[in-house]
């Protein structure tokens, strides 16, 4: 499943993104890390990029939680029958 927020493997390799961070929001992580390196990881810099990345991570977590709750409800329904 490829979304608008997923970078290609070549882009991720070029940006040296670790495998653990290659998820649905990986295309937002590349400019965030570039900004962080450029600004020496100052916490008040790159706020817009960081907010966008964290929002994407949150939305992805909520999507996975909804999917899991639907799966659990379906399994519980099957046990009752």
Protein Blocks (a to p, Z undefined) as FASTA:
>chain_A
ZZfkbccfklmmmnopafklmcfklmmmmmmmmmmmmnoopakgoklmmmmmmmmmmmmm
mmmmmmmmmmmmmmmmmmmZZ
